[in-house]
């Protein structure tokens, strides 16, 4: 599966049933090439947007429950 395919999928937190957003980036281990985390958009911050900063929520790979055809199910505490 490619990053462009992942970016089309909605990410849903099964802890609270809320849609988190769509994948905007991935993090991987440069030595092994394994995916370490998915990054989805964080809370909107106008000043960060003006400065060109990308803020996101990093969801570690062990917290990804299932990648389906249309949705990615994750389990994480949205408060942190």
Sine and cosine of phi, psi and omega as CSV:
sin_phi,cos_phi,sin_psi,cos_psi,sin_omega,cos_omega
0.00,0.00,0.66,-0.75,-0.04,-1.00
-0.99,-0.12,0.26,-0.97,0.04,-1.00
-0.88,0.47,-0.62,0.78,0.00,-1.00
-0.90,0.44,-0.54,0.84,0.07,-1.00
-0.95,0.32,-0.64,0.77,0.04,-1.00
-0.90,0.44,-0.60,0.80,-0.03,-1.00
-0.90,0.43,-0.32,0.95,0.01,-1.00
-0.99,0.12,-0.24,0.97,-0.11,-0.99
-1.00,-0.05,0.63,-0.77,0.12,-0.99
-0.97,0.23,0.61,-0.79,0.07,-1.00
-0.97,-0.25,0.81,-0.58,-0.04,-1.00
-0.84,-0.54,0.75,-0.66,0.04,-1.00
-1.00,0.06,0.89,-0.45,-0.03,-1.00
-0.97,0.23,-0.15,0.99,0.06,-1.00
-0.93,0.36,-0.60,0.80,-0.04,-1.00
-0.76,-0.65,-0.01,1.00,0.03,-1.00
0.97,0.24,0.12,0.99,-0.07,-1.00
-1.00,0.08,0.60,-0.80,0.12,-0.99
-0.97,0.23,0.80,-0.59,-0.04,-1.00
-1.00,0.02,-0.58,0.82,-0.03,-1.00
0.60,-0.80,-0.32,-0.95,0.04,-1.00
-0.94,-0.35,0.45,-0.89,0.01,-1.00
-0.88,0.48,0.77,-0.64,0.07,-1.00
-0.93,-0.36,-0.31,0.95,-0.02,-1.00
-0.27,-0.96,0.20,-0.98,0.12,-0.99
-0.76,-0.65,0.44,-0.90,0.13,-0.99
-0.91,-0.42,0.65,-0.76,0.01,-1.00
-0.65,-0.76,0.36,-0.93,0.03,-1.00
-0.99,0.17,0.88,-0.48,-0.08,-1.00
-0.93,0.36,-0.34,0.94,0.02,-1.00
-1.00,0.09,-0.61,0.79,-0.02,-1.00
-0.99,-0.17,-0.37,0.93,-0.05,-1.00
0.98,0.18,0.11,0.99,-0.01,-1.00
-0.99,0.11,0.60,-0.80,0.05,-1.00
-0.93,0.37,0.75,-0.66,0.00,-1.00
-0.97,-0.23,-0.52,0.85,-0.08,-1.00
-0.28,-0.96,0.38,-0.93,0.19,-0.98
-0.97,-0.25,0.54,-0.84,0.02,-1.00
-0.87,-0.49,0.81,-0.59,0.05,-1.00
-0.88,-0.48,0.38,-0.93,-0.02,-1.00
-0.85,0.52,0.61,-0.79,0.07,-1.00
-1.00,-0.04,-0.30,-0.96,0.04,-1.00
-0.90,0.44,0.58,-0.82,-0.01,-1.00
-0.92,0.39,0.76,-0.65,0.04,-1.00
-0.72,-0.70,0.96,-0.27,-0.08,-1.00
-0.85,0.52,-0.68,0.73,-0.01,-1.00
-0.90,0.44,-0.62,0.78,0.05,-1.00
-0.91,0.42,-0.62,0.78,0.02,-1.00
-0.89,0.46,-0.68,0.73,0.01,-1.00
-0.89,0.45,-0.63,0.78,0.00,-1.00
-0.98,0.21,-0.11,0.99,0.02,-1.00
0.99,0.13,0.26,0.97,0.00,-1.00
-0.99,0.12,0.62,-0.78,0.11,-0.99
-0.97,-0.25,0.88,-0.47,0.05,-1.00
-0.96,-0.29,0.69,-0.72,-0.02,-1.00
-0.52,-0.85,0.22,-0.97,0.08,-1.00
-0.99,-0.13,0.83,-0.55,0.01,-1.00
-1.00,-0.04,0.85,-0.52,0.01,-1.00
-0.94,-0.35,0.95,-0.30,-0.02,-1.00
-0.86,0.50,0.55,-0.84,-0.05,-1.00
-0.78,0.62,-0.66,0.75,0.01,-1.00
-0.89,0.46,-0.30,0.96,0.00,-1.00
-1.00,-0.03,0.02,1.00,0.07,-1.00
-1.00,0.01,0.89,-0.45,-0.09,-1.00
-1.00,0.10,-0.70,0.71,-0.08,-1.00
-0.34,-0.94,0.65,-0.76,0.12,-0.99
-0.93,-0.36,0.93,-0.37,-0.03,-1.00
-0.98,-0.20,-0.19,-0.98,0.00,-1.00
-0.92,0.38,-0.61,0.79,-0.09,-1.00
-0.87,-0.50,-0.25,0.97,-0.15,-0.99
-0.61,-0.80,0.47,-0.88,0.10,-0.99
-0.90,-0.43,0.86,-0.51,0.01,-1.00
-1.00,-0.08,0.78,-0.62,-0.01,-1.00
-0.78,-0.63,0.33,-0.94,0.05,-1.00
-0.76,-0.66,0.95,-0.32,0.07,-1.00
-0.46,-0.89,0.39,-0.92,0.01,-1.00
-0.98,0.17,0.94,-0.35,-0.07,-1.00
-0.93,0.37,-0.26,0.96,-0.01,-1.00
-0.96,0.27,-0.42,0.91,-0.05,-1.00
-0.99,-0.14,0.00,0.00,0.00,0.00
